[in-house]
Amino acid sequence: MKSNNTKARKAKHTQRQRSTKRTQANHLARRASSPIHDTGVFAGRRLDEGTRVIEYAGTIRRWDEYEEEEDPYTCLMGIEDDLVIDPRLRGNIARFINHSCDPNCEAVVEEQRVYIDAIRDIPEGEELTYDYGLTLGKRPSASEYERFACHCGSPRCRGSMLVREGKKLPAYASTRKRR
């Protein structure tokens, strides 16, 4: 017989491990070779500003459960202070959307789900990007700046996917939370 305490812990673990809804085939976006970084996601048709392009799918995990691996396609998406979406498990093509310092999309967080929305009109075939706005919780070293170097090629490029601590992302690069 299991104690109520064990049942509660198991229920909490199951809730933490739940997966976000996996987006089915999405005619709005397609995966292809990218000039920014190996593989990217491109508009499958013309997208109007405000279009919800795709959900960033994966398994919801706690930061402290994450084991860092060298995976150039993995960008954990923070959804709460201690929770992230890990696209390596049950993810979709949204994990291949590359960073740009002058993006055409933004990540929108709504109740532990993340959606990628167009922030301007995007012609068919253009690569979809958003500003990752990565932070390390400390002042980055030169090697960390190098590790997170940006290759977007934009005239607005700041040279890194990292945002300096205490600096805000530009308005066009925000990750918004909606309830």
C-alpha positions as CSV (number, residue, x, y, z in Angstrom):
1,M,0.0,0.0,0.0
2,K,1.4,3.4,-1.0
3,S,1.2,6.3,1.3
4,N,-0.5,9.5,0.4
5,N,2.9,11.2,0.5
6,T,4.2,8.8,-2.2
7,K,1.1,9.3,-4.4
8,A,1.5,13.1,-4.1
9,R,5.1,13.0,-5.1
10,K,4.4,10.8,-8.1
11,A,1.5,13.1,-9.2
12,K,3.8,16.1,-8.9
13,H,6.5,14.4,-10.9
14,T,4.0,13.3,-13.6
15,Q,2.7,16.9,-13.8
16,R,6.2,18.2,-14.2
17,Q,7.1,15.7,-16.9
18,R,4.0,16.4,-18.9
19,S,4.6,17.3,-22.5
20,T,3.3,20.3,-24.3
21,K,0.9,19.7,-27.2
22,R,2.9,18.4,-30.1
23,T,2.0,20.4,-33.2
24,Q,1.0,18.3,-36.1
25,A,2.3,18.9,-39.6
26,N,2.3,22.7,-40.0
27,H,1.7,24.2,-43.4
28,L,2.9,27.6,-42.0
29,A,6.5,26.5,-41.5
30,R,8.9,24.0,-43.0
31,R,12.4,22.8,-42.0
32,A,15.3,23.4,-44.4
33,S,19.0,24.2,-44.6
34,S,19.8,27.6,-43.2
35,P,22.5,30.2,-43.9
36,I,22.3,31.3,-40.2
37,H,23.0,27.9,-38.6
38,D,22.9,24.6,-40.3
39,T,19.1,23.9,-40.1
40,G,16.3,26.5,-39.9
41,V,12.6,26.9,-40.2
42,F,11.1,28.9,-43.1
43,A,7.7,30.4,-43.8
44,G,5.6,27.8,-45.8
45,R,3.4,30.6,-47.1
46,R,3.1,34.4,-46.6
47,L,2.5,35.1,-42.9
48,D,0.8,38.3,-41.7
49,E,2.0,40.2,-38.6
50,G,0.4,38.6,-35.6
51,T,0.1,35.1,-37.1
52,R,0.6,32.3,-34.6
53,V,3.0,30.2,-36.5
54,I,3.8,27.2,-34.3
55,E,3.9,26.0,-30.7
56,Y,7.3,25.3,-29.2
57,A,6.7,21.7,-28.2
58,G,8.6,19.4,-25.9
59,T,8.6,18.0,-22.3
60,I,8.2,20.4,-19.4
61,R,11.1,19.8,-17.0
62,R,12.7,21.5,-14.0
63,W,16.0,23.3,-14.6
64,D,17.7,21.2,-12.0
65,E,16.7,18.0,-13.9
66,Y,18.4,19.1,-17.1
67,E,21.7,17.6,-17.9
68,E,23.6,19.8,-20.3
69,E,24.6,18.1,-23.5
70,E,26.4,19.4,-26.5
71,D,23.4,19.6,-28.8
72,P,23.5,22.6,-31.3
73,Y,19.8,22.2,-31.9
74,T,18.5,22.5,-28.4
75,C,17.4,25.7,-26.9
76,L,15.5,25.1,-23.7
77,M,12.6,27.5,-23.5
78,G,12.1,29.0,-20.0
79,I,8.4,29.2,-19.0
80,E,8.6,29.9,-15.3
81,D,11.4,30.5,-12.8
82,D,12.3,26.8,-12.4
83,L,10.6,25.2,-15.5
84,V,11.7,24.8,-19.1
85,I,10.4,23.2,-22.2
86,D,12.9,20.6,-23.5
87,P,12.3,20.0,-27.2
88,R,14.6,17.0,-27.3
89,L,11.7,14.9,-25.9
90,R,8.4,15.2,-27.9
91,G,9.5,18.4,-29.6
92,N,8.7,19.6,-33.1
93,I,10.4,21.7,-35.8
94,A,10.1,24.9,-33.7
95,R,13.3,23.8,-32.0
96,F,15.1,24.6,-35.3
97,I,14.0,28.2,-35.4
98,N,17.3,30.2,-35.3
99,H,18.2,33.3,-33.3
100,S,18.4,36.7,-35.0
101,C,19.2,40.1,-33.5
102,D,16.6,41.5,-35.9
103,P,13.9,38.8,-35.7
104,N,10.6,38.4,-37.6
105,C,9.0,36.4,-34.8
106,E,8.7,36.4,-31.0
107,A,8.1,33.7,-28.4
108,V,4.9,34.2,-26.4
109,V,4.4,32.3,-23.1
110,E,0.8,31.5,-22.2
111,E,0.2,29.3,-19.2
112,Q,3.2,27.0,-19.5
113,R,3.0,26.9,-23.3
114,V,5.1,28.8,-25.8
115,Y,4.0,30.0,-29.2
116,I,6.0,31.6,-32.0
117,D,4.1,34.6,-33.4
118,A,5.1,36.7,-36.4
119,I,5.9,40.3,-35.4
120,R,5.8,41.6,-39.0
121,D,4.6,40.4,-42.4
122,I,6.9,37.5,-43.5
123,P,7.1,36.5,-47.2
124,E,6.9,32.8,-48.2
125,G,10.3,31.2,-48.0
126,E,11.9,33.7,-45.5
127,E,13.6,32.1,-42.5
128,L,11.7,32.4,-39.2
129,T,13.8,33.8,-36.4
130,Y,13.4,35.2,-32.9
131,D,15.8,36.8,-30.4
132,Y,16.8,34.1,-27.9
133,G,17.8,36.7,-25.4
134,L,19.9,34.2,-23.4
135,T,21.2,35.0,-19.9
136,L,23.6,33.1,-17.8
137,G,22.8,34.7,-14.4
138,K,26.3,36.1,-14.3
139,R,28.7,38.2,-16.3
140,P,29.7,36.1,-19.3
141,S,33.3,35.3,-19.9
142,A,35.0,35.8,-23.3
143,S,34.7,32.0,-24.0
144,E,30.9,32.1,-23.2
145,Y,30.4,35.0,-25.6
146,E,32.3,32.9,-28.2
147,R,30.2,29.8,-27.4
148,F,27.0,31.8,-27.9
149,A,28.2,33.8,-30.9
150,C,25.5,35.1,-33.2
151,H,25.7,34.5,-37.0
152,C,22.5,36.2,-38.0
153,G,24.2,38.6,-40.4
154,S,21.8,41.5,-39.5
155,P,23.0,45.1,-39.5
156,R,21.6,45.2,-35.9
157,C,23.6,42.1,-34.9
158,R,25.1,42.5,-31.4
159,G,27.5,39.6,-32.0
160,S,26.0,37.3,-29.4
161,M,22.8,35.4,-28.5
162,L,23.5,36.6,-24.9
163,V,21.9,39.6,-23.5
164,R,24.0,41.6,-21.0
165,E,22.7,41.3,-17.4
166,G,20.5,44.2,-16.5
167,K,19.9,45.1,-20.1
168,K,16.4,44.8,-21.6
169,L,15.8,43.1,-24.9
170,P,14.8,45.6,-27.6
171,A,11.0,45.9,-28.0
172,Y,11.0,43.8,-31.2
173,A,12.8,41.0,-29.4
174,S,10.8,40.4,-26.3
175,T,9.4,37.1,-25.0
176,R,6.0,38.1,-23.7
177,K,4.0,36.3,-21.0
178,R,0.2,36.2,-21.3
179,R,-2.1,34.7,-18.8
